[in-house]
């Protein structure tokens, strides 16, 4: 029996392994099984090359638990090791101390993965003692047993072992007893080893017999040694891809479609990416792409490998060329990563383009589910926009689909304003904006439906991409001002009438939290609505975009600003004006007379003082100016109070305001109840 110290003392290396290299204890099982796979694959390679002439036999790797002994054992029938190889791979994992060891291996995952050495030492994260009983495949080899209890020393002695291969026996530490639970180990095997290239057995399959579940003689194989992504696409049917998708994501609906990746230059990469059926809630759909390295699960954090917008996809990617850190926990910066990301983007764009060309009808049917991927891609990557602009679609409120160019051709004659700008009208809620949509359609305009989660930032992006174009929501203004082709018709009301009419409505506008209203008077024709609420396109869009963009949160705190547009041509508005004038004529007359007199005096004062500097004015002149301005303010206040007093009792004014609020979904609670009661009273 040989005793000694390993190349890097365990009192130094084990804390490094636990604290620096591995952040998650559970990956020890991945490393142990990966080593067993590697030993088995090497034997198969030797047999193929004629360097091993024995019988391969059953190469299944067996995982077994013994709760009484407190052990977890990983057994393989691979190449095994001689005593010299144990010295090389186990005892001398480094030769120059911990620092040199870390410098040598921390950026070279591929030099370690699948080899005894560092991966093997991850066993000490959960074990108080580890034994290796191994026998080389070479003729006449002597089996040996290596043992270490976590101290700087080890023992190496001859052992009895009939078959080639290695048994790694982990004596699980007292604070890691959960790794002696069958369910825990099985879940880890299915997580990390589900698609390993060699069969992995954990216990036996069970069956229900005599009222209880009993073991059968058949091994419980936990992995699929030939997952779909390593097979030739030409050999697979749609049903195969869908079945595999449900293996990965059992509770999901069928995917929209998929992309089979297979490249061997300038890097090796295989995989299958699925487009799931999602419409919103982006964040909850992430982390559904699993990264494998030679069929060993590494992570589902694929940022960097997969472009951000494609992290919404589901599926698997497998590449031995993806540079991982030593614990396979995260990516290292590498030129290959950028190449892989660019390649995946191109493959996705090519696939979408082909589907669009080959079966546009089917593509359109899937658009509502699909557009979140395409919109996200166009927003986040310029190279994807350049490809996607030919197969991205716009949908109108009637459910018809158009490419960007097709829609431009459709609307250029009817929706070009007097400045030569092409105006894209859109709605984001067909029901709530129904009357605005109908008003636009009555003008012969086409209206797009932009109701997706990312449509607001997409609208802003397209305005930058499309030449001399702008997007305007149908409720952002009265229909005659959505696309101005000629000067607006002026109202026949006098300036004073318009001001009085605006004031009686302004005084009765409701006090709604985070909303403000400004009343204006326009000539909209006798058939137009008597009053319309519109919301500024710019401010509304800024508030929407602020939900996605950092540094714009202040927009969320700003009130929603609405314009209440009174139609001076509508009979009801005319009647309100007439009634107001009749009811207030006598009381308003002296106020307006005084107001006009004071305004005339103010104008005269400004005229007389226009050539004087402020410091040249006498105190008397300053007081005269101040008193006149105050008199005007007082008279305006009297006038507005008089108009407001009349408006307060005018049911038609309140009814018209409430109808406008109701149309925009802003009439609720007590205000809605009051409106309903008033409506009944007015019908009687």
JONORRA-V941579 format. One line per field, one symbol per residue. ss: DSSP state (A for helix, B for strand, O for the rest). psi: psi as a letter, one per 20 degrees, with the letter a starting at -180 (. if undefined). burial: # if it has 24 or more other C-alpha atoms within 12 Angstrom, else .. Layout:
ss: ???
psi: ???
burial: ???
This chain:
ss: OBBBBOOOOAAAAAAAAAAAAOOOOOAAAAAAAAAAAAAAAAAAAAAAOOOOOOOOOOOOBBBBBBOOOOBBBBBBOOOOOOAAAAAAAAAOOOOOAAAAAAAAAOOOAAAOOOOOOAAAAAAAAOBBBBBBBBBOOOOOOOOBBBBBOOOOBBBBBBOOOOOOBBBBBBBBOAAAAAAAOAAAAAAAAAAAOOOOOOOBBBBBBBBBBOOBBBBBBBBBBOOOOOOAAAOOAAAOOAAAAAAAAAAAOOOOOOOOBBBBBBBOOOOOBBBBBBBOOOOOOAAAAOOOBBBBBOOBBBBOOOBOOBOAAAAAOBBBBBOOOOOBOOOOOOBOOOAAAAAAAAAAAAAAAAAAAAAAAAOAAAAAAOAAAAAAAAAAAAAAOAAAAAAAOOOOBBBBOOOOBBBAAAAAAAAOOOOBOOOOOBBBBBBOOOOOOAAAAAAAAAOOOOBBBOOOOOAAAAAAAAAAAOOOBBBBBOOOOOAAAAOOOOOOOOOOOOAAAAAAAAAAAAOOOOOOOOBBBBBBBBOOOOOOOOBBBBBOAAAAAAAAAOOOOOOOOAAAAOOBBBBBBBBOOOAAAAAAAAAAAAAAAAAAAAAAAAAAAAAAAAAAAAAAAOOOOAAAOOAAAAAAAAAAAAAAAAAAAAAAAAAAAAAAOOAAAAAAAAAAAAAOOOOOAAAAAAAAAAAAAAAO
psi: ppqaqrgpqhighghgghhghpiohiihhggghggggghghhghghghijiojapgbojppppqqnhgikqppoprlbhaqrghhggghghliqikrgghgghhihjmghigpjqqcghgiihihiqiqpqpoqpqiqpjqpqqppppjirirrqprqrpogqraqpoopopqhjkiijjpghgghhhghghjhkqippppobqqrqppljrpqqaipqnpiqoimrhiiqphiiqrhhgggghghggnhjqrqrgarpopoqjpjrpprrppqornqhalghijrkjpppqoljppgrjnjpggpqghiiirqbqpppiipoqrhjkhrqqpqhhgggggggggggggggggggghhmhghghhighhhhhggggghhiphhhghghiijqqpprijjqqqrghghghgihhikpaijjppooqqqjohghkghhghgghiijqqpqomjrhjhghgghghhhhpplqqppqhjirqhijgnoirpqpqqiqrhgggggghghghhjqqoppkqqppprpqojqhirqhpqpqppgggghghghihhpqjjhhhhiqqppqpoopoiiphhgggggghggghjgghhghghghghghhgggggghghjhjqqhiiprhggghggghgghgggghgggghhgghgghhjohgghggghgggghjkjorchhgghggghgghhh.
burial: ....######..##.###..##..####################...........#..#######....##############.###.######...#..##..###.##.##########################...###########..####.#...###########..#####....##.################................######.####..........##.##..#.....##########....#############.#..################################################...##.###########.###.##......##.##############.#..##.###########...###...##.##..####...##########..#.######....##################......###############.............##############......#########..##########.#######.........#....###########.###.##.###..#...#..##..#..##..#..#...................#..##.##..##..######.###.###############.##...#...#.........
